[in-house]
Structures are given as C-alpha cells and as structure tokens.
Amino acid sequence: MVFVAGCAGSPPTSTPAVVPPTETPTVAAETSLWYQASTAFSDGRYSAAIHLYERYLTTYPKSRRALEAHWDLGQAYEQMGEVTAAIKEYRTLTGPEGASLSAQNSYAERAQHRIDALRNQPASPAGARSGHTALYVSFSNLPPMSQVEAWVRQLSAQGISAILMDASLESSFTRPLIPTSPPTSSPLPTLPGGALFATSRGPVLTDWYGVMVPQAHELGISVYAVLDLYHAPLSDHRPESRMLLYDPTRRKVHPWTQFDLLAPAVQQQMAQLLADLLKTGIDGLVFRSRAENSFAYEVSDGVLRQFETQVHQPSSEVAQALRDRMALRPNEPAPVSDKTLWRWVGWKARQELDTLARFKKYLQKAVPRLRMVIEIHPEALSNPTSALVNYGEDAAEARRRGFDLLLGGPSREASDVRSFGGSYKGWSRDVVHSEKGEPQTLPQGWVLLRTPAEHGGGMFTGLAQQADELRTPDIRHLVFVPDAPVVIP
C-alpha cells in the first residue's frame, strides 16, 4: 500500500518539498509499548515490566531493541526471584550452552556472568522481598464490562500488580460455607453453574477472561484464575464421576457434590478444561482447597479398588477404621485400626497431589512461567495431622513438588501476618531438586488479607504500601479481599 501510494502522487516539481519524517502507526505502537515496559522496569514495578517486555518480544521479535528487552526481562525476573525464567532469558543472549560468545552481542558476556552467578547462588535473589500486591475479585464484585478498562487503570495506578478472579461461581473465596459435620444427609445449597471463560467442556456463563486478561496485560497486571477442581464447571453428570460420603454411624453412603479427581475419565476432562483456561493468557492458577472437612469419609468404587490394589488392604478395614474414629471419645487411646486410617488418608492425599502435579507438568510444559498455587487451610501449618485427615492437605509435600501455597480460609487482618510468619520461615528455599543442572522455580507464599474497613466501597488506596511493609522473603504475595456482601447473580 505504501508503494502504491508513492506512485500515485502528483508529478514532482523542480524543488520537492522537504517533508519531516513521521512515525508510522506500527512504529508508534512499538515505541509506546517499549516506553511502557522500560518505565515499569525503572519504576521497580517488575511484575508489570515482565508482562510488557514479554508482549513486546512477542509482537516485535526482530526489533533492534530485542536484545535489550531480553536483558531487562532477565533482570526483572531476578528481582521477582524467578531464577529459572531469568536464566532462560539470559541464555537467549548467550546462545546454546557451550557456544562461543558473539562479538556482535554486547549483552552476551554480561548474560553469561549472570547465569554463572545464579547457578552458584544458594539463597534467594536480591529481590526476594518483592512480590504481588493482589486484589481478589469475586464475580459479584466485577465492574460492568463497559468500565473494565477504566477500572483496571485505576487498580494499576494504586499499585495493584495482580488480580485473582473466579473462573466459576463455585470457586469464590467469598462463597457461603456449607455445614461440615463429616457425614451429613442434609440438602446442600447449589450455585449457578458455568465457567467464566470460553470452554468446550462445560456451560459458559460469560467469557469474563476474554475481556479482563487483555486489559490487565496492557498495563502489566497479572491475572490468576481461581478454580475449585472439586466443583469444576464440567458438563459431566454421571454418578460415577462424583465422590460418595460414607456415614459410619448408619454404615451407608450418600451422594456428594465433589468430582472424583482420582477417576481417569474426570482427569481427562479436567485437563481439557484447564487447557481451555490456559488459552485465555492467564499468568497463574489457584486451586481451591476443600470447603468441607470430609476428606477421610469421601469414597468411590474406583478409589476403593485402587486402594485395595496398591496397598493390599481390604476396603472393609477402611470402613471399620472410620467407624472407630467416629466412636472415639476424648482422651481415649487410639484404636488398633488407627494405622489403617492413617494409611488410607495418607495414600489418598498422595494420589490427589500426584494428580495435581501431573496437571502442573502438563500446563507448565505449554507455559513454563505459569505459577501454580494450592490453597491450604491454616491447620496445614499449625496442625498438619488434622489438615491431612480433614482436608487431605500435605503442605510440606506440596512445597516439595514446587507448588506455591496460599494460606486461605477466612481473610485475616494485616496484624496476623506476623503471628504465622514463623510457620513459613525458610520454606521457600532449597526444596525443589535441580534437574539437568538447572535451578527450578521455587515455591512462594501467598496470604489472604482483609482490606481495611475504610476501603470497603472504593478504590483501595494504600494497599501497595501496606503490602510492602508486611511481606517477607517467604510470604511474598499478599491478596486483599474486599469486605463486600456476597451477591449471587
């Protein structure tokens, strides 16, 4: 089109006019994006800089600024404590391992020095105290779609670097709690079903992620999807896909609401659902914990058969152990069947964590920088045995698998961070074994906090400063939960 336009002009005059050079729309867009990225980096907003530099390199891979973008991206990852991602960017500058340094690449030698330093660095990088100031946004608190752009800009101006957003209504951190006396036959409340992202695996309420993610990334804000796998938005109504709840007192099982994560058919559908969610461009996934303390009593034919095959113990002994536990009085010695109970909950918790680890490997193979977060109850830190029996949570093992941990449950006051900070101390280091000589992404700590009362209805000024004062090298990411009434649309 430029060529045709140049040939279609009027005949040249004897003294052609000097036309000042102007930027084409493409060059102007590139310059604007570069300015946004470099400004975020120089301001210390490293999370925003990462998204903007990545977008720049994806959009303009052959730009004359590409080498500088890879270097700054590596530096930003270092500041965020993302050693593996930083090394990957530096390797882009040095070329394949063992290759000679290019004399034409002024960043190659510096990049190699950083790779060597990071490989030999035993502790967290210099920026270990940096992290996300995140805002949790339930479906009922989302702004009208026409106001999303202005709303996200306001959040960015207030220092919010990440948004945690429900992927379905069942995933909400502010959902009503279900009564949880382990075996119960009372009717359970139901929420409207459906995903908030485009998927072929189940009903879709509204594709909110298609609107929110591009707007947030435009300003360098990360978006994390909050998803409850046990109540995932799947179009699967088969009874064999759900768990049953065992009632020891009546020796009966009752229908239960949760998907059976150990059923191969459910795992296959769940993997496809997660793949659809990944296509939205999210930066991380938060897997919700169980809302019900019923883990030990959740059974299915498939799970019991797996237990009998792998542990070589009849499921009837599991039923007896659960009955003995229900009949146990305070201060009584543990019954003989207690060993069976621990074998049962330990085996089942490992199987579920293995399933989540496979999802993690599958998703991070497609998007290596995707952060995977598992919510845990406070008992997982203060009383691990209780958390294992009630919720199937093993925080130490999840940490060894490289998952971030989100201390969930009811959002807490900022003053509480110090009280449980000791439980996290040191857990974000030296827990993931290196593979092929490469340091792996280390697990990080997330905490749900209540927004201050004076911020209840408007923009949340001051949260970024408060987060900077509270975060520690082990509790890096603080998620503020607005104190707003739950409205089911």
C-alpha positions as CSV (number, residue, x, y, z in Angstrom):
1,M,0.0,0.0,0.0
2,V,2.9,2.4,0.7
3,F,4.4,1.6,-2.6
4,V,1.2,2.2,-4.5
5,A,0.6,5.5,-2.6
6,G,4.1,6.7,-3.5
7,C,3.4,6.1,-7.2
8,A,0.0,7.7,-7.3
9,G,1.1,11.2,-6.2
10,S,1.2,14.3,-8.4
11,P,4.2,14.8,-10.7
12,P,7.3,16.0,-9.0
13,T,8.2,19.7,-9.1
14,S,11.6,21.1,-9.7
15,T,12.1,21.7,-6.0
16,P,10.4,19.0,-4.0
17,A,9.2,20.0,-0.5
18,V,11.0,18.6,2.5
19,V,8.5,16.5,4.5
20,P,9.5,15.9,8.1
21,P,9.7,12.1,8.9
22,T,6.7,10.8,10.8
23,E,6.3,7.6,12.6
24,T,4.0,5.0,11.0
25,P,1.3,3.6,13.3
26,T,3.3,0.4,13.7
27,V,6.4,2.2,14.8
28,A,4.4,4.5,17.1
29,A,2.8,1.4,18.7
30,E,6.2,-0.3,19.2
31,T,7.6,2.9,20.7
32,S,4.7,3.2,23.1
33,L,4.9,-0.4,24.2
34,W,8.7,0.0,24.8
35,Y,8.2,3.1,26.8
36,Q,5.6,1.4,29.0
37,A,7.9,-1.6,29.6
38,S,11.0,0.4,30.3
39,T,9.1,2.9,32.6
40,A,7.7,0.0,34.6
41,F,11.2,-1.5,34.9
42,S,12.8,1.8,36.0
43,D,10.0,2.4,38.5
44,G,10.6,-1.0,40.1
45,R,7.2,-2.4,39.0
46,Y,8.9,-5.7,37.9
47,S,5.8,-7.7,37.6
48,A,4.3,-5.2,35.2
49,A,7.7,-4.9,33.3
50,I,7.7,-8.7,32.8
51,H,4.4,-8.7,31.1
52,L,5.1,-5.7,29.0
53,Y,8.6,-6.9,27.8
54,E,7.1,-10.3,27.0
55,R,4.4,-8.7,25.0
56,Y,7.0,-6.5,23.2
57,L,9.1,-9.5,22.3
58,T,6.1,-11.5,21.1
59,T,4.9,-8.6,19.0
60,Y,8.2,-7.3,17.7
61,P,10.6,-10.3,17.8
62,K,13.0,-8.8,15.2
63,S,13.1,-5.3,16.8
64,R,16.5,-3.6,17.2
65,R,15.7,-3.4,20.9
66,A,15.1,-7.2,21.2
67,L,18.4,-7.9,22.9
68,E,17.9,-5.1,25.4
69,A,14.4,-6.4,26.1
70,H,15.7,-9.9,26.8
71,W,18.3,-8.5,29.2
72,D,15.8,-6.3,31.0
73,L,13.4,-9.2,31.2
74,G,16.0,-11.4,32.8
75,Q,16.8,-8.6,35.3
76,A,13.1,-8.2,36.1
77,Y,12.8,-11.9,36.7
78,E,15.8,-11.8,39.0
79,Q,14.1,-9.1,41.0
80,M,11.0,-11.2,41.3
81,G,13.0,-14.2,42.4
82,E,12.2,-16.2,39.2
83,V,15.7,-17.7,38.8
84,T,14.7,-20.3,36.2
85,A,12.9,-17.7,34.0
86,A,15.9,-15.3,34.3
87,I,18.4,-17.9,33.2
88,K,16.2,-18.7,30.2
89,E,16.2,-15.1,29.1
90,Y,20.0,-14.8,29.6
91,R,20.5,-17.9,27.5
92,T,18.7,-16.3,24.7
93,L,21.5,-13.7,24.7
94,T,24.4,-16.2,25.0
95,G,23.1,-18.8,22.6
96,P,23.2,-22.6,23.3
97,E,25.3,-23.8,26.2
98,G,28.9,-24.1,25.2
99,A,28.6,-21.9,22.2
100,S,31.2,-19.1,21.8
101,L,30.0,-15.6,22.8
102,S,29.1,-13.5,19.8
103,A,31.2,-10.4,19.4
104,Q,28.2,-8.6,18.0
105,N,26.1,-9.2,21.0
106,S,27.1,-6.7,23.7
107,Y,24.9,-8.5,26.3
108,A,26.3,-12.0,25.8
109,E,29.2,-11.7,28.3
110,R,27.1,-10.0,30.9
111,A,24.4,-12.6,30.5
112,Q,26.9,-15.5,30.9
113,H,28.1,-13.9,34.2
114,R,24.5,-13.7,35.4
115,I,23.9,-17.4,34.5
116,D,27.1,-18.4,36.4
117,A,26.1,-16.3,39.4
118,L,22.6,-17.6,39.6
119,R,23.7,-21.2,39.3
120,N,26.0,-20.8,42.3
121,Q,23.6,-18.7,44.4
122,P,22.4,-20.7,47.3
123,A,20.0,-18.2,48.7
124,S,17.1,-16.2,47.3
125,P,18.0,-13.4,44.8
126,A,18.3,-9.8,45.8
127,G,14.7,-9.1,45.0
128,A,13.2,-11.8,47.2
129,R,11.2,-9.3,49.2
130,S,9.3,-8.2,46.0
131,G,6.0,-9.8,45.2
132,H,2.5,-9.2,44.2
133,T,0.1,-6.8,45.7
134,A,-3.0,-8.7,44.6
135,L,-6.7,-8.0,44.7
136,Y,-9.2,-10.8,44.8
137,V,-12.3,-10.0,42.7
138,S,-15.3,-12.2,43.0
139,F,-17.9,-12.5,40.2
140,S,-20.3,-10.3,42.2
141,N,-17.7,-7.5,42.5
142,L,-16.7,-7.2,38.9
143,P,-17.4,-3.9,37.3
144,P,-19.7,-3.6,34.2
145,M,-17.9,-4.8,31.1
146,S,-18.0,-1.3,29.6
147,Q,-16.0,0.0,32.6
148,V,-13.3,-2.7,32.8
149,E,-10.6,-0.6,31.1
150,A,-11.0,2.4,33.4
151,W,-11.3,0.1,36.4
152,V,-8.1,-1.8,35.6
153,R,-6.3,1.5,35.0
154,Q,-7.3,2.7,38.5
155,L,-6.1,-0.5,40.0
156,S,-2.7,-0.1,38.3
157,A,-2.4,3.5,39.5
158,Q,-3.0,2.2,43.1
159,G,-0.1,-0.3,42.8
160,I,-2.2,-3.5,42.3
161,S,0.1,-5.9,40.4
162,A,-2.2,-8.9,40.2
163,I,-5.9,-9.8,40.0
164,L,-7.2,-13.1,41.4
165,M,-10.5,-13.8,39.7
166,D,-13.1,-16.6,39.9
167,A,-13.1,-19.0,37.0
168,S,-16.5,-20.2,38.0
169,L,-19.0,-19.1,40.7
170,E,-18.3,-22.3,42.7
171,S,-14.7,-21.2,43.1
172,S,-15.4,-18.0,45.0
173,F,-13.4,-17.2,48.1
174,T,-16.5,-15.5,49.4
175,R,-18.9,-18.3,48.8
176,P,-21.3,-19.3,51.6
177,L,-19.9,-22.0,53.8
178,I,-21.5,-25.4,53.8
179,P,-22.2,-27.1,57.1
180,T,-19.5,-29.7,57.6
181,S,-20.3,-32.4,60.2
182,P,-18.5,-35.2,58.4
183,P,-21.3,-37.5,57.4
184,T,-24.4,-35.5,56.6
185,S,-27.5,-36.2,54.6
186,S,-28.9,-32.6,54.7
187,P,-29.5,-31.0,51.3
188,L,-26.6,-28.9,50.0
189,P,-27.1,-25.4,48.6
190,T,-26.4,-25.0,45.0
191,L,-24.9,-22.1,43.0
192,P,-25.5,-21.3,39.3
193,G,-23.2,-23.5,37.2
194,G,-20.9,-22.4,34.4
195,A,-17.4,-21.1,33.6
196,L,-16.4,-17.5,33.3
197,F,-14.1,-18.3,30.3
198,A,-14.6,-19.9,26.9
199,T,-14.5,-23.7,27.1
200,S,-15.9,-26.6,25.3
201,R,-16.0,-28.8,28.4
202,G,-19.0,-27.2,30.2
203,P,-21.5,-24.4,30.2
204,V,-20.2,-20.8,30.0
205,L,-21.9,-18.0,31.9
206,T,-19.9,-15.1,30.5
207,D,-16.4,-15.0,29.0
208,W,-15.0,-12.6,31.5
209,Y,-11.4,-13.7,31.0
210,G,-11.6,-12.8,27.3
211,V,-12.3,-9.2,28.4
212,M,-10.2,-9.0,31.6
213,V,-6.9,-10.6,30.7
214,P,-6.1,-8.4,27.7
215,Q,-7.0,-5.2,29.6
216,A,-4.9,-6.2,32.6
217,H,-1.9,-7.3,30.5
218,E,-2.0,-4.0,28.7
219,L,-0.9,-2.4,32.0
220,G,1.3,-5.2,33.2
221,I,-1.1,-6.6,35.7
222,S,-1.0,-10.4,36.2
223,V,-4.3,-12.4,36.2
224,Y,-4.6,-15.5,38.2
225,A,-7.6,-17.8,37.8
226,V,-9.2,-19.2,41.0
227,L,-10.6,-22.7,40.3
228,D,-12.2,-25.3,42.5
229,L,-11.5,-28.6,40.8
230,Y,-13.8,-30.5,43.2
231,H,-16.7,-28.4,41.8
232,A,-15.4,-27.6,38.4
233,P,-17.7,-26.3,35.6
234,L,-17.8,-29.6,33.7
235,S,-20.8,-31.0,31.8
236,D,-20.4,-34.3,33.5
237,H,-23.5,-35.5,35.4
238,R,-22.5,-39.2,35.6
239,P,-22.8,-40.6,39.2
240,E,-19.5,-42.5,38.8
241,S,-17.7,-39.1,38.3
242,R,-18.7,-38.0,41.8
243,M,-17.5,-39.0,45.2
244,L,-19.8,-40.5,47.8
245,L,-19.8,-39.7,51.5
246,Y,-19.6,-42.5,54.0
247,D,-21.7,-42.3,57.1
248,P,-20.1,-44.6,59.7
249,T,-23.0,-44.4,62.2
250,R,-25.5,-45.7,59.7
251,R,-23.0,-47.7,57.6
252,K,-24.3,-46.1,54.4
253,V,-23.0,-43.8,51.7
254,H,-24.7,-40.6,50.5
255,P,-24.4,-38.7,47.2
256,W,-21.7,-36.0,47.5
257,T,-21.1,-32.8,45.5
258,Q,-17.4,-33.3,44.6
259,F,-15.8,-34.6,41.5
260,D,-13.7,-37.7,41.9
261,L,-10.2,-36.4,41.0
262,L,-8.8,-39.9,41.0
263,A,-11.2,-41.1,38.3
264,P,-9.2,-41.3,34.9
265,A,-12.2,-40.0,33.0
266,V,-12.6,-37.0,35.2
267,Q,-8.8,-36.3,35.0
268,Q,-9.0,-36.3,31.2
269,Q,-11.9,-33.9,31.1
270,M,-10.3,-31.7,33.8
271,A,-7.1,-31.5,31.7
272,Q,-9.0,-30.3,28.7
273,L,-10.9,-27.7,30.8
274,L,-7.5,-26.4,32.2
275,A,-6.1,-26.3,28.6
276,D,-9.1,-24.1,27.6
277,L,-8.4,-21.8,30.6
278,L,-4.8,-21.6,29.7
279,K,-5.7,-20.2,26.3
280,T,-7.1,-17.1,27.9
281,G,-3.5,-16.0,28.6
282,I,-3.6,-16.2,32.4
283,D,-0.4,-15.9,34.4
284,G,-1.2,-18.5,37.1
285,L,-3.8,-20.9,38.6
286,V,-5.0,-21.1,42.2
287,F,-6.5,-24.4,43.1
288,R,-9.1,-24.0,45.8
289,S,-8.9,-26.3,48.9
290,R,-11.8,-28.3,50.1
291,A,-14.5,-26.3,51.7
292,E,-15.8,-29.3,53.6
293,N,-13.7,-31.2,56.3
294,S,-14.9,-34.5,54.9
295,F,-11.7,-35.9,53.2
296,A,-11.4,-39.1,55.2
297,Y,-15.0,-40.0,54.6
298,E,-15.1,-39.4,50.8
299,V,-15.1,-42.7,48.9
300,S,-16.0,-44.1,45.5
301,D,-15.8,-47.6,44.0
302,G,-12.9,-46.6,41.8
303,V,-10.9,-45.1,44.7
304,L,-11.5,-48.1,47.0
305,R,-10.4,-50.5,44.2
306,Q,-7.2,-48.5,43.7
307,F,-6.5,-48.6,47.4
308,E,-7.0,-52.3,47.6
309,T,-4.8,-53.0,44.6
310,Q,-1.9,-50.7,45.6
311,V,-2.0,-51.0,49.4
312,H,-3.2,-54.7,49.6
313,Q,-5.7,-54.0,52.3
314,P,-9.5,-54.6,52.0
315,S,-11.7,-51.5,51.9
316,S,-13.8,-53.1,54.7
317,E,-11.0,-52.3,57.1
318,V,-11.1,-48.7,56.0
319,A,-14.8,-48.6,56.8
320,Q,-14.1,-50.1,60.2
321,A,-11.3,-47.5,60.9
322,L,-13.7,-44.7,60.1
323,R,-16.4,-46.2,62.4
324,D,-13.8,-46.5,65.2
325,R,-12.7,-42.9,64.7
326,M,-16.3,-41.7,64.9
327,A,-16.9,-43.6,68.1
328,L,-13.7,-42.5,69.7
329,R,-14.2,-40.4,72.9
330,P,-11.9,-37.6,74.1
331,N,-8.7,-38.9,76.0
332,E,-9.3,-42.5,74.8
333,P,-6.2,-44.3,73.4
334,A,-6.2,-44.6,69.6
335,P,-7.7,-47.9,68.4
336,V,-5.7,-50.5,66.6
337,S,-7.5,-49.6,63.4
338,D,-5.9,-46.1,63.6
339,K,-3.0,-47.3,61.5
340,T,-5.4,-48.2,58.7
341,L,-7.0,-44.8,59.0
342,W,-3.6,-43.1,58.5
343,R,-2.7,-45.4,55.7
344,W,-5.9,-44.6,54.0
345,V,-5.7,-40.8,54.3
346,G,-2.0,-40.7,53.5
347,W,-2.4,-42.8,50.4
348,K,-5.4,-40.8,49.1
349,A,-3.8,-37.4,49.8
350,R,-0.7,-38.5,47.8
351,Q,-2.8,-39.7,44.9
352,E,-4.6,-36.4,44.7
353,L,-1.4,-34.5,44.9
354,D,0.1,-36.7,42.2
355,T,-2.9,-35.7,40.0
356,L,-2.3,-32.0,40.7
357,A,1.4,-32.5,39.9
358,R,0.5,-34.0,36.5
359,F,-1.7,-31.1,35.8
360,K,1.1,-28.8,36.8
361,K,3.6,-30.5,34.5
362,Y,1.1,-30.6,31.6
363,L,0.3,-26.9,31.9
364,Q,3.8,-25.6,32.6
365,K,5.1,-27.5,29.5
366,A,2.8,-25.3,27.5
367,V,3.5,-22.1,29.5
368,P,6.7,-22.5,31.6
369,R,6.2,-19.3,33.5
370,L,2.8,-20.2,34.7
371,R,2.6,-20.2,38.5
372,M,0.7,-22.9,40.2
373,V,-0.8,-22.2,43.6
374,I,-2.5,-24.6,46.0
375,E,-4.7,-23.1,48.8
376,I,-4.3,-24.7,52.2
377,H,-6.1,-24.3,55.5
378,P,-4.3,-22.8,58.5
379,E,-4.2,-26.3,60.0
380,A,-1.8,-27.4,57.3
381,L,0.8,-25.3,59.1
382,S,-0.3,-25.4,62.7
383,N,-1.7,-28.9,62.9
384,P,-0.6,-31.0,59.9
385,T,-2.3,-34.2,61.0
386,S,-5.7,-32.5,61.4
387,A,-5.3,-31.0,57.9
388,L,-4.5,-34.3,56.4
389,V,-7.5,-36.1,57.9
390,N,-10.0,-33.3,57.3
391,Y,-8.9,-31.8,54.0
392,G,-6.3,-34.1,52.5
393,E,-3.7,-31.4,52.7
394,D,0.1,-32.0,53.0
395,A,1.7,-28.6,52.8
396,A,5.3,-30.0,53.1
397,E,4.8,-32.4,50.2
398,A,3.1,-29.8,48.0
399,R,6.0,-27.5,48.7
400,R,8.5,-30.2,47.6
401,R,6.6,-30.5,44.4
402,G,7.2,-26.8,43.6
403,F,3.7,-25.5,44.3
404,D,3.1,-22.1,45.7
405,L,1.0,-22.2,48.8
406,L,-1.9,-19.8,49.6
407,L,-2.9,-19.6,53.2
408,G,-6.6,-19.5,52.7
409,G,-9.7,-19.8,54.9
410,P,-11.4,-16.5,56.1
411,S,-9.4,-13.5,55.1
412,R,-7.4,-12.1,58.1
413,E,-6.2,-8.8,59.5
414,A,-2.8,-7.5,58.4
415,S,-1.6,-7.8,62.0
416,D,-2.0,-11.6,61.7
417,V,0.8,-11.9,59.2
418,R,3.5,-11.6,61.8
419,S,1.8,-14.2,64.0
420,F,2.1,-17.0,61.4
421,G,5.1,-15.7,59.6
422,G,7.3,-18.1,61.6
423,S,5.4,-21.1,60.1
424,Y,6.6,-20.1,56.6
425,K,10.2,-19.2,57.6
426,G,12.7,-20.7,55.2
427,W,10.2,-22.9,53.4
428,S,10.6,-21.0,50.1
429,R,14.2,-22.2,49.7
430,D,16.1,-25.4,48.9
431,V,13.0,-27.5,48.5
432,V,13.0,-28.3,44.7
433,H,15.7,-30.5,43.4
434,S,17.6,-29.3,40.3
435,E,17.0,-31.0,37.0
436,K,19.8,-31.2,34.5
437,G,21.8,-28.7,36.5
438,E,19.1,-26.0,36.2
439,P,17.6,-24.4,39.4
440,Q,13.9,-24.9,39.4
441,T,11.2,-22.3,40.2
442,L,11.0,-22.1,44.0
443,P,7.6,-22.2,45.8
444,Q,6.4,-19.0,47.2
445,G,3.9,-18.0,49.9
446,W,0.6,-16.2,49.4
447,V,-1.8,-14.9,52.1
448,L,-5.4,-13.7,52.1
449,L,-5.9,-10.4,53.9
450,R,-9.0,-8.4,54.6
451,T,-9.0,-4.9,53.1
452,P,-9.0,-2.1,55.7
453,A,-12.5,-1.0,56.6
454,E,-12.1,2.4,55.2
455,H,-11.6,0.9,51.7
456,G,-14.8,-1.0,51.6
457,G,-16.5,0.7,48.7
458,G,-14.0,2.5,46.5
459,M,-10.5,2.2,45.1
460,F,-8.1,0.6,47.5
461,T,-5.5,3.4,48.2
462,G,-2.6,2.4,50.3
463,L,-2.7,-1.3,49.8
464,A,0.6,-1.4,47.9
465,Q,2.4,0.4,50.7
466,Q,0.8,-1.9,53.3
467,A,1.9,-4.9,51.3
468,D,5.5,-3.7,51.1
469,E,5.5,-3.3,54.9
470,L,4.1,-6.8,55.5
471,R,5.8,-9.1,53.0
472,T,8.8,-11.2,54.0
473,P,11.2,-13.3,51.9
474,D,8.9,-16.3,52.5
475,I,5.5,-14.5,52.3
476,R,5.9,-12.7,49.0
477,H,2.4,-12.3,47.7
478,L,-0.5,-10.6,49.7
479,V,-4.0,-11.0,48.4
480,F,-6.5,-8.4,49.6
481,V,-10.2,-9.5,49.8
482,P,-12.7,-6.7,49.8
483,D,-15.2,-6.9,52.6
484,A,-18.4,-6.9,50.4
485,P,-21.6,-8.8,50.7
486,V,-21.9,-11.9,48.5
487,V,-24.4,-11.5,45.7
488,I,-25.2,-14.5,43.6
489,P,-26.2,-13.1,40.2
